[in-house]
């Protein structure tokens, strides 16, 4: 007996070692999982940084190609532009500078470095011969090389770079340089758009290692050289790679960072120095969430180990008590003691043995004592067990037991409540298995054991309480290879969201999918299948129709885990986002209404982004200009097509840029500007253009004033044209005379005036009548108007039968010649004039005067002089021209 009594002890030690080994293996698995997650985080971060660097690289490469194209265009057009003079070259440079975004200055230099023309007038004549890019251009062997200057600081806190191309000279020699100075600040928005974390930095670096633009949470100065020993840039140059991801320090003594770089050196540009894009993140910040998770898991694992050790100590104590009970039992029933001693001393489980043939059950002393009974108080019938099962659990226990007895399950297992002698209940885990069958396969003997799990169930209840008080649903969802699915665990929040109990979903997930909105069901199933294939995080938003709460929007996220046998288990969280979704839908509806209003506005309207792309155009805009709705439209194309005349386009650009500058200082409001535009079908309209700047975007409106302008022109004609003859009246002549007098005074050019009078017009009316006299005046006016060949010459009816011709920038000889030609043309009409004393046809007398306006002179003196000369002509016999000279 004594030897037998101590035999179970090694089993207890064996269990302890197995527990320690399991705890250690679990720790290793957790550590391996954490390490794998860390490797994944690093790999994902490397990929994301490389992607952002490539995005910046592609945008910057397109910008460099645009600048190179502009320089090539300028070189090709240079002979023709030079033929038009420096003003033409300057204007072309200004147009190109405005059309290519990011270009601050375009300049043309001769072979010695002197600036011949520039988009900025103040640079003309400066000597750029010692600038690095000019010296590099002189040494370059190819006219197609795009020279990239070192970064230089021209304004406080702003660094620039210059791109230059050689201008071929005579015999394809060195004839000078065309250069475009870029403002890297234009790329700040691009760099800002790549930052998805606070610790992230994006930079542009010259090929020599000078960083000239950087965006980060804490701005750092540009102009810093990264080409120092021990830095990432030095490693980059040493390895000779064009793109990649490195880990190290950007500057000596700086924090360790993960850097993605991409070299901008398109082969078609032939850059002499590349530009390098860098996107970095702080190494420690990348893994901050992972470290917090690792510390939490380590703490939890330590707590589990401590709890297991405490449980083992309690188990050891109970094992001692069990040994004492077993010794008493051995004295009462030696045979049964020998049969069950090993089991009873090895575990703290209540063992039972059900003989299905006799209908009797053996209950071990531990089983009895677990319920607070002594041996004689418990019989050997199955009712001793069944009668003590909690009424709410009885049907489930009987169903699980019957499932096993029928062969549907490999073993019987159930957790339920069992009543103690004192009336309280224990939570127990009951496990059993059929150990004998008859020849027909019917079960004959069922052996099992029960263990008290009250403490663990209490802990489970605490966890369930915690989950129940967390807004939303914490759940596990398992998808089997055959397509069946269920929720192994779901917190009680699922009842409020779906109107379903966690117990119902534990068996089958179909009721949850039945509550899903029909329009979302297929998409959600596809997203789950995709997550199962790739084991990527599942995330989606969908609607469910709850019997109690109606239609609700849910947002879910879950991490999948592949299981043995091909099943996939997700650990996830669902929460109600109905209010946020409704607000988003209301915002979408508001945006739809706003777009409708914009489309139906009686004004032409468009929205332009920072790249110059027209991304919204309403119907009135399309009607005005003839563009198709799906047609790609950019500012560069806009200026060329809507303002085809280069001179007028340059004037509009100056006016528009001035309006934009005023808008910057007045809350973004672009003041009204009136322009003459050309539509796709060739029609010209008068438009009042205004708008609003917000951020890097621009709203521009167009109001058609063509008809209003035509009406104004008609009113102007009525106010300034003579109603009888159709030429300018006296009022209009007086205004033009004053304007031309001031203009010629500024330019020191002569101004000539011819005064004409129809000879003997009163006798003409007496002979032919006043109606015929009016016809005569109209005929004379038509001849005079036709006889003035220049657009800025003016003929006006001065009064009665007197006319006046204003000839700007014309000397006395030219005025005299023009007056003589006009007089001959009127006489050549051959209008009969029986009342004339000088000819038988209508003739004119003319007085000519000419002056170079001075500061102390007046336009009225010129009129008086011409009138005096007209008087002399008439006094001398009429039908002649008098200019005051003998």
C-alpha positions in Angstrom: 0.0 0.0 0.0 2.8 2.4 1.0 4.6 1.9 -2.3 1.4 2.2 -4.3 0.5 5.3 -2.4 3.6 7.2 -3.6 3.6 6.0 -7.3 1.4 8.9 -8.6 4.0 11.5 -7.5 6.3 11.3 -10.6 3.2 11.9 -12.7 2.6 15.3 -11.0 6.2 16.3 -11.7 5.9 15.2 -15.3 2.8 17.4 -15.7 4.7 20.3 -14.2 7.6 19.9 -16.7 5.2 19.6 -19.5 3.5 22.8 -18.4 6.9 24.6 -18.2 7.8 23.3 -21.7 4.4 24.4 -23.1 4.8 27.8 -21.6 8.3 28.1 -23.1 7.1 26.8 -26.5 4.3 29.4 -26.4 6.8 32.1 -25.5 8.9 31.0 -28.5 5.9 31.0 -30.8 4.8 34.4 -29.6 8.4 35.7 -30.1 8.5 34.2 -33.6 5.2 35.7 -34.5 6.3 39.1 -33.2 9.5 38.8 -35.2 7.7 37.8 -38.3 5.3 40.7 -37.8 8.3 43.0 -37.4 9.8 41.7 -40.6 6.5 42.3 -42.4 6.2 45.8 -41.0 9.7 46.6 -42.3 9.0 45.1 -45.7 5.7 47.0 -46.0 7.4 50.2 -44.9 10.2 49.7 -47.4 7.6 49.1 -50.2 5.5 52.2 -49.2 8.5 54.5 -49.0 9.8 53.2 -52.4 6.4 53.8 -53.9 6.2 57.4 -52.6 9.8 58.1 -53.8 8.8 56.7 -57.3 5.7 58.9 -57.3 7.8 62.0 -56.6 10.4 60.8 -59.2 7.8 60.5 -61.9 6.3 63.9 -61.3 9.8 65.6 -61.1 10.9 63.8 -64.3 7.8 65.1 -66.1 8.6 68.6 -64.9 12.2 68.4 -66.1 11.0 67.1 -69.5 8.6 70.0 -69.7 11.4 72.5 -69.0 13.8 70.7 -71.4 11.0 70.9 -74.1 10.6 74.6 -73.4 14.3 75.2 -73.7 14.5 73.2 -77.0 11.5 75.1 -78.3 13.2 78.4 -77.5 16.5 77.3 -79.2 14.6 76.2 -82.3 12.6 79.5 -82.5 15.6 81.7 -81.5 16.6 82.8 -85.1 13.1 83.9 -85.9 12.6 85.6 -82.5 15.9 87.5 -82.8 14.8 88.8 -86.2 11.9 90.4 -84.4 14.2 92.1 -81.9 14.8 91.8 -78.1 11.2 92.7 -77.3 10.0 89.6 -79.2 12.5 87.3 -77.4 11.6 88.8 -74.0 7.9 88.3 -74.7 8.4 84.7 -75.8 10.4 84.0 -72.7 7.6 85.5 -70.5 5.0 83.3 -72.3 7.1 80.2 -71.9 7.8 81.1 -68.2 4.1 81.4 -67.5 3.1 78.3 -69.4 5.6 75.9 -67.7 4.8 75.5 -64.0 7.7 75.7 -61.5 9.8 78.0 -63.7 10.8 81.2 -62.0 13.0 82.7 -64.7 13.9 82.0 -68.3 17.0 83.8 -69.7 19.1 83.9 -72.9 22.9 84.6 -72.6 25.5 85.2 -75.2 28.8 83.4 -75.5 30.4 85.6 -72.8 27.5 85.2 -70.3 25.8 88.5 -70.8 21.9 88.3 -70.4 20.4 89.2 -73.8 16.8 88.6 -72.9 14.9 87.4 -69.9 11.3 86.8 -68.7 12.3 89.2 -65.9 13.3 92.6 -67.3 15.6 93.4 -64.4 18.0 90.7 -65.4 18.7 92.0 -68.9 22.4 93.0 -69.3 23.7 91.2 -66.2 26.9 89.1 -66.5 26.3 85.4 -65.7 29.6 84.3 -67.1 30.9 83.0 -63.8 27.8 81.1 -62.8 28.5 77.3 -62.4 26.0 76.3 -64.9 27.5 78.7 -67.5 31.0 77.4 -66.9 29.7 73.8 -67.2 27.9 74.7 -70.5 31.2 76.0 -71.9 32.9 72.7 -71.1 30.1 70.5 -72.3 30.7 68.5 -75.4 27.0 68.1 -76.4 24.4 70.7 -77.2 21.8 68.2 -76.0 23.1 67.9 -72.5 20.8 69.4 -69.9 23.0 71.1 -67.3 21.9 71.0 -63.7 23.4 73.8 -61.5 24.3 73.3 -57.9 21.5 74.7 -55.6 21.9 78.3 -54.7 20.2 80.7 -52.3 18.7 83.7 -54.0 16.1 84.6 -51.4 16.0 84.2 -47.6 15.1 80.6 -46.8 14.6 79.7 -50.5 17.0 77.7 -52.6 16.9 77.4 -56.4 18.4 75.3 -59.2 19.0 76.2 -62.8 18.6 74.0 -65.9 20.6 75.1 -68.9 21.1 74.2 -72.6 23.8 75.3 -75.1 22.7 77.6 -77.9 24.7 76.7 -81.1 26.8 79.4 -82.6 28.3 79.9 -86.0 29.7 76.6 -87.3 27.9 74.8 -84.4 30.3 76.4 -82.0 29.4 77.7 -78.5 26.9 80.6 -79.1 25.5 81.0 -75.6 23.1 79.5 -73.1 19.4 79.3 -72.4 18.6 78.8 -68.8 15.5 78.1 -66.7 15.7 78.8 -63.0 13.3 76.5 -61.1 11.7 77.4 -57.8 11.8 74.2 -55.7 9.0 75.6 -53.5 6.7 74.7 -56.4 7.4 71.1 -55.5 6.6 71.5 -51.8 2.9 70.4 -52.3 4.1 67.3 -54.2 6.4 66.4 -51.3 3.8 67.1 -48.7 1.3 64.8 -50.4 3.7 61.8 -49.8 3.8 62.2 -46.1 1.5 59.7 -44.4 3.2 59.7 -40.9 4.3 62.6 -38.6 7.9 61.5 -38.5 8.2 61.2 -42.3 10.5 63.4 -44.3 10.7 64.0 -48.0 13.6 65.8 -49.7 15.1 66.7 -53.1 18.9 66.4 -53.2 21.3 67.5 -55.9 23.6 64.9 -57.3 26.5 66.4 -55.4 24.7 65.8 -52.1 23.2 69.2 -51.3 19.7 69.0 -50.1 17.7 72.0 -51.4 14.2 71.2 -50.4 12.8 69.3 -47.5 9.3 68.9 -45.8 8.9 67.3 -42.4 7.0 67.9 -39.1 9.9 70.0 -37.9 11.3 72.0 -40.9 15.0 71.7 -41.3 17.2 74.1 -43.3 17.9 73.5 -47.0 21.4 73.8 -48.4 22.8 71.1 -46.1 25.3 68.7 -47.7 24.6 65.0 -47.1 27.8 63.8 -48.8 29.6 63.2 -45.5 31.3 60.1 -44.2 29.0 57.6 -42.6 25.7 59.0 -44.0 23.1 57.2 -46.1 23.9 59.5 -49.1 27.6 58.4 -49.0 26.5 54.8 -49.0 24.2 55.4 -51.9 27.0 56.9 -54.0 29.4 54.1 -53.0 26.9 51.4 -54.0 26.1 53.1 -57.3 22.4 52.2 -57.2 19.8 54.4 -58.9 17.0 53.4 -56.6 16.4 51.4 -53.4 15.8 51.5 -49.7 18.6 51.9 -47.1 18.8 52.1 -43.4 21.2 54.5 -41.6 21.7 58.1 -40.7 21.0 61.0 -43.0 23.5 63.2 -41.1 26.4 62.4 -38.8 25.1 62.0 -35.2 21.4 62.0 -36.4 18.7 59.5 -35.6 18.7 56.2 -37.5 16.1 56.3 -40.4 14.8 54.1 -43.2 15.3 55.9 -46.5 13.8 55.2 -50.0 15.7 57.0 -52.8 15.1 57.3 -56.5 17.5 59.0 -58.9 15.9 61.4 -61.4 18.0 61.1 -64.5 15.8 60.2 -67.5 18.0 59.0 -70.4 16.3 61.2 -72.9 17.3 64.3 -71.0 21.1 63.7 -70.7 21.4 65.4 -67.3 25.0 66.2 -66.4 24.0 65.9 -62.7 21.1 63.8 -61.4 18.5 64.9 -58.9 17.8 62.4 -56.1 14.4 62.0 -54.3 14.6 60.8 -50.7 11.6 59.7 -48.5 12.5 58.7 -45.0 11.0 57.6 -41.7 12.4 57.5 -38.2 13.4 53.8 -37.6 12.2 53.8 -34.0 8.8 55.5 -34.9 8.1 52.7 -37.5 8.2 50.1 -34.8 6.7 52.1 -32.0 3.2 50.3 -32.2 4.9 46.9 -32.6 7.1 47.5 -29.5 4.0 48.4 -27.5 2.3 45.3 -28.7 5.3 43.2 -27.9 5.6 44.6 -24.4 1.8 43.9 -23.9 2.2 40.3 -25.1 5.2 39.7 -23.0 3.4 41.0 -19.9 0.4 38.9 -20.7 2.6 35.8 -21.2 4.3 36.5 -17.9 1.0 36.8 -16.1 -0.2 33.5 -17.7 3.0 31.8 -16.4 2.5 33.2 -12.9 -1.1 32.1 -12.9 -0.1 28.6 -14.2 2.5 28.4 -11.4 0.0 29.4 -8.8 -2.5 26.9 -10.2 0.2 24.2 -10.0 0.8 25.0 -6.3 -2.9 24.7 -5.6 -3.0 21.5 -7.6 -0.2 20.1 -5.5 -2.1 20.9 -2.3 -5.3 19.3 -3.6 -3.3 16.3 -4.8 -2.2 15.8 -1.2 -5.8 15.9 0.0 -6.7 13.5 -2.7 -4.0 11.1 -1.6 -5.5 11.1 1.9 -9.0 10.4 0.6 -7.7 7.7 -1.6 -6.0 6.0 1.4 -9.4 5.9 3.3 -11.2 4.6 0.2 -8.6 1.9 -0.2 -9.4 0.5 3.3 -13.1 0.3 2.4 -12.8 -1.0 -1.1 -9.4 -2.4 -1.9 -10.3 -3.7 -5.3 -11.7 -0.3 -6.5 -8.8 1.5 -4.9 -6.3 -0.6 -7.0 -8.4 0.0 -10.1 -8.7 3.8 -9.9 -5.8 4.8 -7.7 -3.5 6.0 -10.5 -6.3 8.2 -12.1 -7.5 9.7 -8.8 -4.0 10.6 -7.6 -2.8 11.8 -11.0 -5.6 14.4 -11.5 -8.1 16.3 -9.6 -10.9 15.1 -11.8 -14.1 13.4 -10.8 -14.1 10.1 -12.7 -17.2 8.2 -13.6 -17.7 4.9 -15.3 -21.1 4.1 -16.9 -21.9 0.5 -17.6 -24.6 0.8 -20.3 -25.5 -2.9 -20.0 -26.3 -2.8 -16.3 -27.3 0.9 -16.2 -25.0 1.5 -13.2 -22.5 4.3 -12.9 -19.4 4.3 -10.7 -18.7 7.8 -9.3 -15.2 8.3 -7.9 -14.7 9.8 -4.4 -13.3 13.0 -6.0 -16.6 13.3 -8.0 -18.6 12.9 -4.8 -16.4 15.2 -2.7 -16.4 17.8 -5.5 -20.1 18.2 -4.9 -19.7 18.1 -1.1 -20.9 14.5 -0.6 -19.5 11.5 1.3 -19.5 8.1 -0.2 -22.8 6.6 1.1 -24.8 9.6 0.1 -24.4 9.0 -3.6 -25.9 6.0 -5.3 -24.8 4.3 -8.6 -27.6 5.3 -11.0 -27.3 7.9 -13.9 -30.0 10.0 -12.1 -27.5 10.9 -9.4 -25.7 12.9 -12.2 -28.6 14.0 -14.4 -30.8 15.2 -11.5 -28.0 17.6 -10.4 -27.5 19.3 -13.8 -28.8 22.9 -14.0 -32.2 22.9 -15.8 -31.0 25.5 -18.4 -28.1 23.2 -19.4 -29.8 19.7 -19.2 -31.2 19.6 -22.8 -27.8 20.7 -24.2 -25.9 18.0 -22.1 -28.3 15.3 -23.2 -28.0 16.3 -26.9 -24.2 16.3 -26.8 -24.1 12.9 -25.0 -26.6 11.4 -27.5 -24.5 12.8 -30.4 -21.5 10.8 -29.2 -23.4 7.6 -28.4 -24.8 7.6 -31.9 -21.3 7.9 -33.4 -21.7 11.5 -34.7 -18.8 12.8 -32.6 -15.5 11.2 -31.7 -15.9 12.1 -28.0 -18.3 13.7 -25.6 -17.5 17.1 -24.2 -19.7 19.7 -22.5 -19.4 22.6 -20.1 -22.4 23.0 -17.8 -23.4 23.7 -14.2 -23.7 20.9 -11.6 -25.5 21.4 -8.2 -23.6 20.9 -5.0 -24.9 19.5 -1.8 -25.2 23.0 -0.3 -27.4 24.1 -3.2 -24.8 26.1 -5.1 -23.6 25.3 -8.6 -20.1 24.4 -9.9 -19.1 25.0 -13.5 -17.5 21.8 -14.7 -16.0 20.5 -17.9 -17.2 17.0 -18.6 -15.4 14.8 -21.0 -16.0 11.1 -21.9 -15.7 8.5 -24.5 -17.2 5.1 -25.4 -14.5 2.4 -24.6 -16.5 -0.8 -25.5 -18.9 -1.7 -28.3 -20.8 -4.9 -29.0 -20.6 -6.9 -32.3 -23.3 -4.6 -33.8 -21.3 -1.5 -32.9 -23.6 -0.5 -30.0 -21.9 1.3 -27.1 -21.5 -0.8 -24.0 -19.3 1.3 -21.7 -18.7 5.0 -21.3 -15.9 6.4 -19.2 -15.3 10.0 -18.4 -14.1 12.6 -16.0 -15.2 16.0 -14.7 -13.1 18.9 -13.6 -14.1 22.0 -11.7 -13.7 25.1 -14.0 -15.7 27.5 -11.9 -12.7 29.9 -11.5 -11.8 29.9 -15.1 -15.5 30.3 -16.1 -15.6 33.3 -13.7 -12.6 34.8 -15.5 -14.4 34.1 -18.8 -17.5 35.9 -17.5 -15.3 38.9 -16.6 -13.9 38.9 -20.2 -17.4 38.6 -21.6 -18.4 41.6 -19.4 -15.5 43.6 -20.7 -16.4 42.7 -24.3 -20.0 43.5 -23.7 -19.1 47.0 -22.5 -16.9 47.7 -25.5 -18.9 49.6 -28.1 -19.4 47.3 -31.0 -18.7 43.6 -31.4 -15.5 41.7 -30.8 -15.6 38.4 -32.6 -13.9 35.4 -34.2 -15.2 34.3 -37.6 -14.1 30.9 -39.1 -14.5 29.9 -42.7 -14.2 26.2 -43.5 -12.8 24.8 -46.8 -16.2 23.5 -47.8 -17.7 27.1 -47.5 -19.5 26.6 -44.1 -18.8 29.3 -41.6 -19.5 30.2 -38.0 -18.6 32.6 -35.2 -16.6 30.7 -32.5 -16.9 33.8 -30.4 -18.9 36.9 -30.6 -19.5 39.5 -27.8 -23.0 40.3 -26.7 -23.0 43.5 -28.9 -24.0 41.2 -31.8 -27.5 41.0 -30.3 -28.0 44.8 -30.6 -26.4 45.0 -34.1 -27.9 41.9 -35.7 -30.7 40.9 -33.4 -28.9 37.5 -33.1 -27.5 35.8 -30.1 -23.8 34.7 -29.9 -24.9 31.1 -29.3 -26.9 31.0 -32.6 -23.9 32.4 -34.6 -21.5 29.9 -32.9 -23.2 27.2 -34.8 -23.8 28.9 -38.2 -22.9 32.3 -39.6 -25.7 32.2 -42.2 -28.3 34.2 -40.1 -25.8 37.1 -39.9 -25.4 37.2 -43.6 -29.2 36.9 -44.0 -29.5 40.3 -42.2 -27.0 42.0 -44.5 -28.4 44.4 -47.1 -28.8 42.7 -50.5 -26.9 45.4 -52.3 -23.8 44.8 -50.1 -24.0 41.0 -49.6 -22.0 39.9 -52.7 -19.4 42.6 -52.3 -18.7 41.6 -48.6 -18.6 37.9 -49.5 -16.0 38.7 -52.3 -13.9 40.7 -49.9 -13.9 37.9 -47.3 -12.9 35.4 -50.0 -10.1 37.7 -51.1 -8.8 38.1 -47.5 -9.0 34.3 -47.2 -6.8 33.8 -50.3 -4.2 36.4 -49.5 -4.4 36.4 -45.6 -4.5 40.2 -45.8 -6.4 42.3 -43.3 -10.1 42.3 -44.1 -11.8 45.7 -44.0 -15.2 46.8 -45.3 -18.3 48.9 -44.6 -21.8 47.4 -45.2 -25.4 47.7 -44.1 -27.5 45.3 -42.0 -31.2 45.3 -41.4 -31.9 44.8 -37.8 -35.4 43.9 -36.7 -35.2 46.4 -33.8 -33.1 49.2 -35.2 -33.8 49.0 -39.0 -31.0 49.7 -41.5 -27.6 50.4 -39.9 -24.1 50.9 -41.3 -21.4 48.8 -39.8 -17.6 49.1 -40.3 -15.4 46.0 -39.7 -11.8 45.1 -39.6 -10.3 41.6 -39.0 -6.9 39.9 -39.1 -7.0 36.5 -40.8 -5.1 33.4 -39.6 -4.7 30.2 -41.6 -5.5 27.0 -39.7 -4.5 23.4 -40.2 -6.8 21.7 -42.7 -7.4 24.8 -44.8 -9.8 26.8 -42.6 -9.3 30.5 -42.0 -10.0 32.2 -38.7 -10.5 36.0 -38.4 -10.1 38.0 -35.2 -12.0 41.2 -35.7 -14.1 44.1 -34.5 -17.3 45.6 -35.8 -18.8 49.0 -34.8 -21.8 51.1 -35.8 -20.9 54.0 -38.2 -24.5 54.9 -39.2 -24.3 58.5 -38.1 -20.9 59.1 -39.8 -22.1 57.3 -42.9 -25.3 59.3 -43.1 -23.3 62.5 -42.7 -21.0 61.3 -45.5 -24.0 60.5 -47.7 -25.5 63.9 -46.9 -22.2 65.5 -47.9 -22.3 63.6 -51.2 -25.8 64.8 -51.8 -24.8 68.3 -51.0 -21.9 68.0 -53.4 -24.2 66.6 -56.1 -26.6 69.6 -55.6 -23.7 72.0 -55.7 -22.4 70.4 -58.9 -25.9 70.7 -60.4 -26.1 74.4 -59.5 -22.6 75.0 -60.9 -23.6 73.2 -64.1 -26.8 75.3 -64.5 -25.3 78.7 -63.6 -25.8 81.4 -66.2 -22.1 82.1 -66.1 -19.3 80.1 -67.6 -17.4 78.4 -64.8 -14.3 76.1 -64.5 -12.1 74.7 -61.7 -8.3 74.5 -62.2 -5.9 72.5 -60.1 -2.3 73.3 -59.2 -1.0 71.5 -62.4 -3.1 73.7 -64.7 -5.7 71.0 -65.4 -9.3 72.1 -65.9 -11.1 69.4 -63.8 -14.6 70.9 -63.8 -16.4 72.9 -66.6 -20.1 73.7 -66.6 -22.4 73.7 -69.6 -22.2 77.4 -70.2 -18.4 77.2 -70.3 -18.6 74.4 -72.9 -21.1 76.4 -74.9 -19.0 79.5 -74.8 -15.7 77.9 -76.0 -16.8 74.8 -77.9 -14.8 72.2 -75.9 -16.2 68.7 -75.5 -17.1 67.7 -71.9 -14.6 64.7 -71.9 -11.9 66.7 -73.7 -8.6 67.1 -71.8 -7.9 70.8 -71.2 -4.8 72.4 -69.6 -3.8 76.0 -69.1 -1.0 75.7 -71.7 -3.5 74.7 -74.4 -6.0 77.3 -73.1 -3.7 80.2 -73.7 -2.8 79.0 -77.2 -6.3 78.3 -78.5 -8.4 81.0 -76.8 -5.8 83.8 -77.4 -4.2 82.8 -80.8 -2.7 86.2 -81.4 0.7 86.1 -79.6 0.8 89.9 -79.0 -2.6 90.0 -77.5 -1.9 86.7 -75.6 1.1 88.4 -73.9 -1.0 91.4 -73.0 -3.7 89.2 -71.5 -1.1 87.2 -69.5 0.3 90.3 -68.0 -3.1 91.6 -67.0 -4.2 88.2 -65.6 -1.0 87.7 -63.6 -1.4 91.1 -62.1 -5.0 90.2 -61.1 -3.8 87.0 -59.5 -1.2 89.0 -57.5 -3.9 91.3 -56.3 -6.0 88.3 -55.3 -3.2 87.0 -53.1 -3.5 90.3 -51.1 -7.3 90.4 -51.0 -8.5 87.1 -49.6 -8.1 85.2 -52.9 -10.7 87.2 -54.8 -9.7 87.7 -58.4 -10.9 91.1 -59.7 -12.9 91.5 -63.0 -10.8 91.6 -66.2 -12.3 92.1 -69.6 -10.7 90.1 -72.5 -11.5 89.3 -76.1 -11.6 85.5 -76.5 -11.7 83.2 -79.5 -14.0 80.1 -79.4 -13.4 76.8 -81.0 -15.6 77.7 -84.0 -13.7 81.0 -84.6 -16.2 83.4 -83.1 -14.9 86.1 -80.9 -16.6 87.2 -77.7 -16.0 89.9 -75.1 -15.7 88.2 -71.7 -15.5 89.6 -68.1 -13.3 87.1 -66.3 -13.1 86.9 -62.5 -12.9 84.2 -59.8 -11.5 83.0 -56.5 -8.2 81.3 -55.4 -8.4 78.7 -52.7 -5.2 76.9 -51.8 -3.5 75.7 -54.9 -6.8 75.6 -56.8 -8.7 78.3 -58.7 -12.3 79.0 -59.6 -12.7 81.1 -62.7 -16.0 82.6 -64.0 -16.8 84.0 -67.5 -19.6 86.5 -68.2 -20.4 87.2 -71.8 -20.5 90.9 -72.5 -20.5 90.6 -76.3 -24.0 91.9 -76.9 -23.6 94.6 -74.2 -20.4 95.7 -75.8 -22.1 95.9 -79.2 -24.8 98.0 -77.7 -22.2 100.2 -76.1 -20.5 100.5 -79.4 -23.8 101.5 -81.0 -24.3 104.2 -78.3 -20.7 105.3 -78.8 -21.3 105.7 -82.5 -24.5 107.7 -81.8 -22.6 109.9 -79.4 -19.4 110.4 -81.5 -20.5 110.0 -85.1 -22.1 112.6 -87.4 -25.7 111.5 -88.2 -25.7 112.9 -91.7 -22.3 111.8 -93.1 -21.3 108.8 -90.9 -17.9 110.2 -90.1 -16.8 111.4 -86.6 -18.5 114.4 -85.2 -17.0 117.5 -83.6 -17.2 116.1 -80.1 -15.3 113.0 -81.1 -12.7 115.0 -83.0 -12.0 117.2 -79.9 -11.4 114.1 -77.7 -9.1 112.4 -80.3 -7.2 115.6 -80.9 -6.4 116.0 -77.2 -5.3 112.3 -76.9 -3.1 112.5 -80.0 -1.6 115.8 -78.9 -0.6 114.2 -75.5 0.8 111.1 -77.2 2.8 113.0 -79.8 4.1 115.2 -77.0 5.5 112.2 -75.2 7.0 110.7 -78.3 8.2 114.0 -79.8 6.5 113.2 -83.1 4.7 115.8 -85.4 0.9 116.1 -85.5 -0.7 117.4 -88.8 -4.2 118.8 -89.2 -6.1 119.5 -92.5 -9.2 121.7 -92.5 -11.4 121.4 -95.6 -14.4 123.4 -96.9 -16.7 122.7 -99.8 -16.4 125.6 -102.2 -19.5 127.8 -102.6 -21.8 125.3 -100.8 -24.6 127.9 -100.1 -25.1 128.5 -103.8 -25.1 124.7 -104.3 -28.1 124.4 -101.9 -29.8 127.3 -103.6 -29.5 125.7 -107.0 -30.1 122.0 -106.1 -31.9 122.1 -102.8 -31.0 121.1 -99.3 -31.7 117.3 -99.8 -29.3 117.3 -102.7 -26.9 119.3 -100.5 -27.0 116.6 -97.9 -26.2 114.0 -100.5 -23.2 116.1 -101.6 -21.9 116.2 -98.1 -22.2 112.5 -97.7 -20.4 111.9 -100.9 -17.5 114.2 -99.9 -17.3 112.5 -96.5 -17.0 109.0 -98.2 -14.2 110.3 -100.4 -12.3 111.8 -97.5 -12.7 108.6 -95.4 -11.5 106.4 -98.2 -8.6 108.7 -98.8 -7.1 108.2 -95.3 -5.0 105.0 -95.6 -3.8 104.7 -91.9 -6.0 103.2 -89.2 -5.1 106.0 -86.7 -5.9 108.8 -89.1 -9.3 110.5 -88.5 -11.8 112.5 -90.6 -14.6 114.4 -88.9 -17.3 116.8 -89.8 -16.3 120.1 -88.2 -19.5 122.0 -88.9 -21.8 122.8 -91.8 -19.8 122.1 -95.0 -16.4 122.0 -93.1 -14.4 118.8 -92.5 -11.2 118.2 -90.7 -8.5 115.4 -91.0 -6.2 114.6 -88.1 -2.9 113.0 -89.2 -0.7 111.8 -86.2 3.1 111.4 -86.8 2.9 113.2 -90.1 5.0 116.3 -91.0 3.9 119.4 -92.9 5.0 118.0 -96.3 3.0 114.8 -95.7 0.0 116.8 -94.6 0.1 119.0 -97.6 0.4 116.0 -99.9 -2.5 114.2 -98.3 -4.6 117.4 -98.5 -3.9 117.8 -102.2 -4.8 114.1 -102.8 -8.1 114.5 -101.0 -9.0 117.7 -103.0 -8.2 115.9 -106.3 -10.3 112.9 -105.3 -13.4 115.1 -104.5 -13.0 117.0 -107.7 -12.7 113.7 -109.6 -16.2 112.7 -108.4 -17.5 115.2 -111.0 -20.5 116.3 -108.9 -22.1 119.1 -111.0 -22.0 122.5 -109.3 -23.7 125.2 -111.5 -23.4 127.8 -108.7 -19.6 127.5 -108.3 -17.4 130.3 -109.3 -14.2 128.2 -109.5 -15.3 125.0 -111.4 -18.4 123.4 -112.8 -18.0 120.5 -110.3 -17.8 120.3 -106.5 -14.3 121.3 -105.2 -12.6 121.8 -101.8 -10.4 124.4 -100.2 -7.9 123.1 -97.6 -5.7 124.6 -94.9 -2.8 122.5 -93.5 -1.0 123.0 -90.2 1.6 120.8 -88.4 3.4 121.1 -85.0 5.5 118.9 -82.7 3.5 119.3 -79.4 5.5 120.9 -76.6 5.0 121.2 -72.9 3.8 124.8 -73.2 1.6 124.4 -76.3 -2.1 123.6 -76.7 -4.0 121.6 -79.3 -6.4 124.6 -79.9 -3.4 126.5 -81.4 -3.0 123.8 -84.1 -6.7 124.1 -85.0 -6.5 127.9 -85.1 -3.5 127.7 -87.4 -5.1 125.3 -89.8 -8.2 127.4 -89.9 -6.1 130.5 -90.7 -4.5 128.7 -93.6 -7.9 127.6 -94.8 -9.0 131.2 -94.8 -5.9 132.1 -96.9 -6.8 129.4 -99.4 -10.3 130.6 -99.8 -9.1 134.2 -100.0 -6.6 133.2 -102.7 -9.4 131.9 -105.0 -10.6 128.6 -103.4 -10.0 125.1 -104.9 -6.5 125.0 -103.5 -4.4 123.9 -100.5 -2.5 126.4 -98.3 0.0 125.3 -95.6 1.2 128.8 -94.6 4.3 128.7 -96.7 4.9 131.1 -99.7 
